[in-house]
């Protein structure tokens, strides 16, 4: 009877896998191995042991063990089948339509999370069923699983933190695969967000594995989601150009306000803002429309060259670090100059 039942199940699953619709054929393919192999092994192993028991007269105790082994094989077969069915459903097109996530990376991450959670739940239930089959009281099972969970959580606190941080990364989505991120001076492009580690590719093309708990305790910078790139520069002019700096700032500000690559909806600031030790500084502050690094560098270079042209047209020049000595009133400036020249010559000879 068992053999006939297995043959009937095999024929039914074959028909469904070949002639059924998409979901039916996938489910039939997922059930075929666990049903035929698992139940077949359970059926024939129990039958063989039962026949040996009758021939050798081993008694009821052996028969009880045979039944327990048979039940164990059935539980394993059912667990195998349930896991296959669950994975098939989660990976099906119907599930993708049901969750309705446009971004394919987010969709894959959610299906991956659901798949792993489903596997964990099925294995826990199967373990509890096996323990009951071997005669462990249900109250003891609940107590043991609870105590094991508490002990496991303490023993694997770091692992649990990384695991839960992985869930946080998915549900909060501070970044996605393919984003350029910077967290705790660890910078690169995200390649994979895993359960324990997130793998990023640094700018020197090396893989870097970061524990997920780091993202839960440190700020995350995601330049890939910025709206603009900023140009910020302090341009140093000479003190002799103090009379020309007002015209220079106005001309540079007009240049930026008419530039096609500068976002006019953002702040554009060009001001004389600092008295430095050997220069007067002009601040240039604006935002480009592009967020692509290469394009931003080209735009910044073009603007810097335009600013240099404005400075040179105005008769001004850029400052460099220098020290100016002014003789005190009543001192002999020629004697000071000769003394400094002698010092320079001595230093030159010592260097030589």
C-alpha positions as CSV (number, residue, x, y, z in Angstrom):
1,X,0.0,0.0,0.0
2,X,2.8,2.4,0.8
3,X,4.5,1.6,-2.4
4,X,1.3,2.2,-4.4
5,X,0.9,5.5,-2.5
6,X,4.4,6.6,-3.4
7,X,3.9,5.7,-7.0
8,X,0.6,7.7,-7.1
9,X,2.3,10.7,-5.5
10,X,5.2,10.4,-8.0
11,X,2.8,10.4,-11.0
12,X,0.8,13.3,-9.6
13,X,3.9,15.4,-9.0
14,X,5.3,14.6,-12.4
15,X,2.0,15.7,-14.1
16,X,1.9,18.9,-12.1
17,X,5.6,19.8,-12.8
18,X,5.1,19.2,-16.5
19,X,1.6,20.4,-17.2
20,X,0.8,22.7,-14.3
21,X,0.9,26.4,-14.3
22,X,3.9,28.3,-13.1
23,X,3.3,28.1,-9.3
24,X,1.9,24.6,-9.5
25,X,4.9,23.3,-11.5
26,X,7.4,24.9,-9.1
27,X,5.6,23.6,-6.0
28,X,5.5,20.1,-7.5
29,X,9.3,20.2,-8.3
30,X,9.9,21.4,-4.7
31,X,7.9,18.6,-3.1
32,X,9.1,15.8,-5.4
33,X,12.4,14.9,-3.7
34,X,11.3,15.3,0.0
35,X,8.1,13.4,-0.5
36,X,9.4,10.5,-2.5
37,X,12.9,10.2,-1.0
38,X,12.0,11.0,2.6
39,X,8.8,9.1,2.9
40,X,10.2,6.2,0.9
41,X,13.1,5.8,3.2
42,X,10.8,6.0,6.2
43,X,8.4,3.5,4.8
44,X,11.0,0.9,3.7
45,X,13.3,1.3,6.7
46,X,10.3,0.8,9.1
47,X,9.1,-2.2,7.1
48,X,12.6,-3.9,7.0
49,X,13.1,-3.3,10.8
50,X,9.6,-4.6,11.5
51,X,10.3,-7.8,9.5
52,X,13.5,-8.3,11.4
53,X,11.7,-7.8,14.6
54,X,9.1,-10.4,13.7
55,X,11.8,-12.9,12.6
56,X,14.0,-12.4,15.5
57,X,11.4,-11.8,18.2
58,X,13.0,-8.7,19.6
59,X,9.8,-7.5,21.4
60,X,7.8,-4.4,21.9
61,X,10.7,-2.2,23.0
62,X,12.3,-2.6,19.6
63,X,9.0,-1.9,17.9
64,X,8.7,1.3,19.9
65,X,12.1,2.4,18.8
66,X,11.2,1.5,15.2
67,X,8.1,3.7,15.4
68,X,10.3,6.5,16.9
69,X,12.8,6.3,14.0
70,X,10.0,6.2,11.5
71,X,8.4,9.3,13.0
72,X,11.8,11.0,13.0
73,X,12.2,10.3,9.3
74,X,8.7,11.6,8.6
75,X,9.4,14.8,10.5
76,X,12.7,15.3,8.6
77,X,10.8,14.7,5.3
78,X,8.1,17.2,6.2
79,X,10.6,19.8,7.3
80,X,12.5,19.4,4.0
81,X,9.3,19.7,2.1
82,X,8.1,22.8,4.0
83,X,11.4,24.5,3.6
84,X,11.4,23.8,-0.2
85,X,7.9,25.0,-0.6
86,X,8.6,28.2,1.4
87,X,11.7,29.0,-0.6
88,X,9.8,28.4,-3.8
89,X,7.0,30.7,-2.8
90,X,9.4,33.5,-1.7
91,X,11.3,33.4,-4.9
92,X,8.2,33.3,-7.1
93,X,7.0,36.1,-9.3
94,X,3.7,36.2,-7.3
95,X,5.7,37.2,-4.2
96,X,7.5,39.9,-6.0
97,X,4.2,41.3,-7.2
98,X,2.8,41.1,-3.7
99,X,5.5,43.0,-1.9
100,X,5.5,45.8,-4.6
101,X,9.0,47.2,-4.3
102,X,10.2,49.1,-7.3
103,X,13.9,49.0,-6.5
104,X,15.3,45.6,-7.4
105,X,18.1,45.7,-4.8
106,X,15.6,46.5,-2.0
107,X,13.3,43.7,-3.3
108,X,16.2,41.2,-3.2
109,X,17.2,42.2,0.3
110,X,13.7,41.8,1.6
111,X,13.2,38.4,0.0
112,X,16.6,37.4,1.4
113,X,15.6,38.5,4.9
114,X,12.2,36.7,4.7
115,X,13.9,33.5,3.4
116,X,16.3,33.4,6.3
117,X,13.7,34.1,8.9
118,X,11.4,31.4,7.4
119,X,14.3,28.9,7.5
120,X,15.1,29.7,11.2
121,X,11.4,29.3,12.2
122,X,11.0,26.0,10.4
123,X,14.2,24.6,11.9
124,X,13.2,25.6,15.5
125,X,9.7,24.0,15.1
126,X,11.3,20.8,13.6
127,X,13.8,20.6,16.5
128,X,10.9,21.0,19.0
129,X,8.9,18.2,17.2
130,X,11.9,15.9,17.3
131,X,12.5,16.5,21.0
132,X,8.8,15.6,21.7
133,X,9.2,12.5,19.5
134,X,12.1,11.3,21.7
135,X,10.1,11.7,24.8
136,X,11.1,15.1,26.1
137,X,8.2,16.8,28.0
138,X,6.8,19.9,26.3
139,X,7.3,22.0,29.4
140,X,10.9,21.0,29.6
141,X,11.3,21.8,25.9
142,X,9.9,25.3,26.4
143,X,12.1,25.9,29.5
144,X,15.2,24.6,27.7
145,X,14.6,26.6,24.6
146,X,14.0,29.8,26.7
147,X,17.1,29.2,28.8
148,X,19.1,28.3,25.7
149,X,17.9,31.5,24.0
150,X,19.0,33.7,27.0
151,X,22.4,31.9,27.2
152,X,22.9,32.1,23.5
153,X,22.1,35.8,23.5
154,X,24.7,36.5,26.2
155,X,27.3,34.2,24.6
156,X,26.8,35.7,21.1
157,X,26.1,39.3,22.1
158,X,28.4,40.7,19.4
159,X,26.9,38.4,16.8
160,X,23.4,39.3,17.8
161,X,24.2,43.0,17.7
162,X,25.6,42.6,14.1
163,X,22.6,40.5,13.2
164,X,20.1,43.0,14.5
165,X,22.1,45.8,12.9
166,X,21.7,44.0,9.6
167,X,17.9,44.3,10.0
168,X,18.3,48.0,10.9
169,X,20.2,48.6,7.7
170,X,17.4,47.0,5.7
171,X,14.4,48.7,7.3
172,X,16.0,52.1,7.8
173,X,17.9,52.0,4.5
174,X,20.6,54.6,5.3
175,X,22.4,53.2,2.2
176,X,21.9,50.6,-0.5
177,X,24.2,48.4,-2.5
178,X,26.0,50.5,-5.0
179,X,26.1,53.6,-2.8
180,X,29.3,55.4,-1.8
181,X,29.4,55.7,2.0
182,X,31.7,57.0,4.7
183,X,31.4,55.6,8.2
184,X,34.0,56.2,10.9
185,X,36.6,57.1,8.2
186,X,35.8,53.8,6.4
187,X,35.0,54.9,2.9
188,X,34.0,53.0,-0.3
189,X,31.3,51.6,-2.5
190,X,28.8,49.2,-0.9
191,X,28.9,45.8,-2.7
192,X,26.9,43.6,-0.4
193,X,24.9,44.0,2.8
194,X,25.1,40.7,4.7
195,X,23.8,39.3,8.0
196,X,27.1,40.0,9.9
197,X,29.3,42.0,7.6
198,X,28.8,44.7,5.0
199,X,31.3,44.5,2.2
200,X,32.5,47.7,0.6
201,X,35.1,48.3,-2.1
202,X,37.6,51.0,-1.2
203,X,38.8,53.5,-3.8
204,X,42.1,51.6,-4.1
205,X,39.8,48.6,-5.2
206,X,40.4,46.6,-2.1
207,X,37.5,44.7,-0.4
208,X,36.7,45.9,3.2
209,X,34.4,43.9,5.5
210,X,32.7,46.1,8.1
211,X,30.7,44.6,11.1
212,X,27.1,45.8,10.9
213,X,27.2,46.9,14.5
214,X,29.5,49.8,13.5
215,X,26.7,51.3,11.5
216,X,24.5,51.3,14.6
217,X,27.0,53.2,16.8
218,X,28.5,55.6,14.2
219,X,27.2,58.3,11.9
220,X,26.9,57.2,8.3
221,X,27.7,59.6,5.5
222,X,26.1,58.8,2.1
223,X,27.4,61.2,-0.5
224,X,25.5,59.3,-3.2
225,X,22.3,60.9,-2.0
226,X,23.5,64.5,-1.9
227,X,21.7,67.1,-4.1
228,X,24.8,69.2,-5.0
229,X,28.5,69.3,-4.6
230,X,30.0,72.4,-2.9
231,X,32.9,74.5,-4.0
232,X,34.6,76.2,-1.1
233,X,37.9,78.1,-1.4
234,X,39.8,80.8,0.4
235,X,41.7,82.8,-2.1
236,X,44.7,84.8,-0.7
237,X,45.5,88.3,-2.2
238,X,48.2,90.7,-1.4
239,X,47.8,93.5,1.1
240,X,48.7,95.9,-1.8
241,X,45.5,94.8,-3.5
242,X,43.2,96.0,-0.7
243,X,41.8,98.8,-2.9
244,X,40.9,96.3,-5.6
245,X,39.3,93.5,-3.6
246,X,35.8,95.0,-3.6
247,X,35.7,95.1,-7.4
248,X,37.1,91.6,-7.5
249,X,34.5,90.1,-5.2
250,X,31.7,91.8,-7.2
251,X,33.0,90.5,-10.5
252,X,33.5,86.9,-9.2
253,X,30.0,86.9,-7.6
254,X,28.5,88.0,-11.0
255,X,30.6,85.3,-12.7
256,X,29.1,82.6,-10.5
257,X,25.6,84.0,-10.7
258,X,25.7,83.7,-14.5
259,X,27.6,80.3,-14.7
260,X,25.4,77.6,-16.2
261,X,26.8,74.8,-14.0
262,X,26.2,76.6,-10.7
263,X,22.9,76.0,-8.9
264,X,21.3,79.4,-8.5
265,X,18.8,78.2,-5.9
266,X,21.6,77.6,-3.4
267,X,23.7,80.2,-1.6
268,X,26.4,82.0,-3.6
269,X,28.8,83.8,-1.4
270,X,31.9,85.8,-2.5
271,X,33.3,88.0,0.3
272,X,36.5,89.5,1.7
273,X,36.4,87.6,5.1
274,X,39.8,87.4,6.7
275,X,42.9,89.4,7.5
276,X,45.7,86.8,7.4
277,X,49.4,87.2,8.5
278,X,50.6,87.9,4.9
279,X,47.4,88.1,2.9
280,X,43.8,89.2,2.7
281,X,41.5,86.3,2.0
282,X,38.5,86.1,-0.2
283,X,35.9,83.4,0.4
284,X,34.2,81.7,-2.6
285,X,31.2,79.5,-1.7
286,X,28.7,77.9,-4.1
287,X,27.2,74.6,-5.3
288,X,27.3,72.9,-8.6
289,X,24.3,71.3,-10.2
290,X,26.1,67.9,-10.7
291,X,26.9,65.4,-8.0
292,X,29.3,63.4,-10.2
293,X,32.8,63.8,-8.8
294,X,34.6,64.0,-12.2
295,X,32.2,66.7,-13.5
296,X,32.5,68.6,-10.3
297,X,36.3,68.7,-10.6
298,X,36.1,70.0,-14.2
299,X,33.6,72.7,-13.1
300,X,35.7,73.7,-10.1
301,X,38.9,73.9,-12.3
302,X,37.0,76.1,-14.8
303,X,35.8,78.5,-12.1
304,X,39.2,78.7,-10.5
305,X,40.8,79.7,-13.8
306,X,38.1,82.3,-14.4
307,X,38.7,83.7,-10.9
308,X,42.5,83.9,-11.7
309,X,41.7,85.8,-14.9
310,X,39.5,88.3,-12.9
311,X,42.3,88.9,-10.4
312,X,44.9,89.4,-13.1
313,X,42.6,91.8,-15.1
314,X,42.1,93.9,-12.0
315,X,45.9,94.4,-11.6
316,X,46.0,92.4,-8.4
317,X,48.0,89.2,-7.7
318,X,47.9,86.2,-5.4
319,X,49.8,86.3,-2.1
320,X,52.4,83.9,-0.8
321,X,53.8,83.5,2.7
322,X,56.4,86.2,3.4
323,X,57.7,88.4,6.2
324,X,58.2,92.2,5.9
325,X,60.7,94.0,8.2
326,X,60.2,97.7,9.0
327,X,63.1,99.5,10.6
328,X,62.4,101.3,13.9
329,X,62.3,105.1,13.8
330,X,65.8,106.6,14.1
331,X,67.6,103.3,13.2
332,X,70.1,103.0,10.4
333,X,68.3,101.1,7.7
334,X,71.5,100.6,5.6
335,X,73.2,99.0,8.6
336,X,70.3,96.6,9.1
337,X,70.2,95.7,5.5
338,X,74.0,95.0,5.4
339,X,73.6,92.9,8.6
340,X,70.8,90.8,7.1
341,X,72.8,90.3,3.9
342,X,75.8,89.1,5.9
343,X,73.5,86.6,7.7
344,X,72.2,85.3,4.4
345,X,75.7,84.9,3.1
346,X,76.8,83.0,6.2
347,X,73.8,80.7,6.0
348,X,74.5,80.0,2.3
349,X,78.1,79.1,3.0
350,X,77.1,76.8,5.9
351,X,74.6,75.1,3.7
352,X,77.2,74.7,0.9
